[in-house]
């Protein structure tokens, strides 16, 4: 009988884990050659920002705060400049 296989990983929380282990492999990345222009990406960001603004108008409390945070991230040019480059 062969010894059990041991897996090591990063602990997310203290405790005991029991049960089967499933090894998930990264999906194969297809290089279809599809790319988007900076204008298309800008349009997508503008559309998402507009939709979030509309949602914020009908939300309240914590939901509104989450939407406002997402909207602020879309508006932050330093976060989108890598994709647009």
Order of alpha helices (4+ residues) and beta strands (2+ residues): alpha-alpha-alpha
